[in-house]
Amino acid sequence: MDYDINWFVENRVIMHRYASTVDLEEMGEQLAIVNDMINAADEQYPLVHVLMNAENLKEYPKQIAKVGRTAKVLLDNPRLGWVISYGRDDRMIKFVTSAIGTMFKTRFRVFSTEQEAFEFLNSVDEMLPDLKSEE
């Protein structure tokens, strides 16, 4: 399966579905697409959230410094809202994302299930529609 990046809620929430493997170069290309979407979003919405579906992800970069440098373009975007990864109960993903979130002072959370991710995002941004009904 290839990756997929699209609007889950137009101008408000981006859905990024990872392929089974991603290397640093691919990650950089995909995060640049997400960053471009955020920059192109309607400015009436100051923050754009990103849902990262990692259900199919099996192989990914684990070097915190390299992942951080690769993700910097997105994580430095002032319009970036919450970044929420879900779909894998993986300690390494939680560790890497926690470290990078702390480095960049990013609103970053990891959940095991899509339902938990949707419920959390709806709880922190009450202006969003019910994400469970957007599927």
N, C-alpha and C positions, 0 to 999 in steps of 0.2 A: 504494500500500500504506500502510495506517495503521501506527502504532507498536504494539508489543506488549510488555507487561511482565508477567512471571509467574515463578513459582518454577521454577528449573531443577533444583535440589536443595532440597527442602523445608527451610525455616528456615536454609539454609546459603548458597545461591547464587541470585541473581536474574538472569534473562536480560532485557535491555532491547534490543529490536530497534527501531531507528530507521526512520521513514518516509523517503521520498526527500528531503523538506525539513523543516526544523524552525527556528522562529524563537525568540527569547529567551523569549517568553511560553509557548509550547508546551514548551520545554525546562524552564522552571521548573515547570510543571504536572506533567510527567513525572518530574522528579527529586523532587518532593514525594511522588508515589506511591511511588517507590522508597524514600524516607526513611520513609514510613509503614509499608511492608512490613518494613523493618529493625527499626523500633520494635516491631512486632507479633510478630516472630519469637520462637521459644522461647528463653528466656534461658539454657538450658543450653549454647547455642552463643554464645560471647561476641562473635564477629565474623561478619558476613555480607558475602560478596563479591558484586560486581556485574560481570557480563559485558555489555559494550555492543557489540552487533552493528551495525556501521556499513556493511555490504555495500551497502545500498540508498541510503545517505545521499549526496546530491549537493549540497544547499545547507544551510548551517548558519552560525550566528553565528561571527565570527572576532575579535571585539573581546575581548581577554583580560580586561580589567577588568570588562566587562559580563557575560561568561560566568562569571567568578569570583564576582561578586555573586549571580548567578542560582543558581549551584551551591553557594553557601555553606551553605545549610540541610542539604544532604546531606553535604558534605565536612567539616562540623563534628561530625557524628554520631560519638560515641565507639565505636559498634558497627560502624562501616564498616570492612570488611577491605580486600582488594585491589579496585581498580577497574581492569578490563582492557577496553580497546577493541580491536576487531579488525575486519577485513573490508575495509579501505581502505588502500592504500599511498599515503598522502597526507601530504606534509611539513607542511602547514598544521595538520592534526589533531595530528600529533606535536608540533609547536611549541606550539600552544595548550594541549594537555593537559599537556605537560611544564611549562610556565610555571605553570599552575594547580596542578598537583601540588606544585610547589616552594613556591608561595605558601601553600598550606594544609597542607604537610607530609603529603601523602596518599600512600598506596601506590598508585601509578598506573603502568600499563604499556600500551604500544600494540604490537600485533602485526599482521602482514599477514593471517595465516590463523587460522581457528578452531582448527585442530589445534595451532598454536603457543600460542595462548591457553590451551587446555585443558591442554596439557602443562605450561606454566608454573604455572598455578594448582594443578594436582596436585602439582607439585614444592615449592611453598611451603606447602601445607596438606595434609599426608599423611593427615589424617583424612577427607578427602573421598573418595567413591567415584570410580572411573575415569570422568571426565567424558565420554570418548568413548563409553562405553556408556550414557550417560544420554540421548543424543539421541533 
